[in-house]
């Protein structure tokens, strides 16, 4: 359950990030990062729902699939934080804050892998 909590925290942080960015763009100011999308918010809500459903129903394939999509996005955002033009963020603080938000997603995926590994070991020992 801790794994799901970490992943849902990551999703919530990403939703807030996007909503703040959309609001800033609507006010004519630079968003806190290079991405700000209401469609992204909807997709993140769908991912959160899919994770909760997969956890409740023990649908490992769905849980792992959504987790993989989330970590791919997180790793891409972290990589972008190091490689994209720094002008895409209003300050260095927001650049590193975005990488930190997405590091939570990477930690969540590492927890998924650790849980799968421990379940596989337990099953093989039974």
Secondary structure, 3 states (H helix, E strand, C coil): CHHHHHHHHHHHHHHHHHHHHHHHHHCCCCCCCCCCCHHHHHHHHHHHHHHHHHHHHCCHHHHHHHHHHHHHHHHHHHHHHHHCCHHHCCCHHHHHHHHHHHHHHHHHHHHHHHHHHHHHHHHHHC
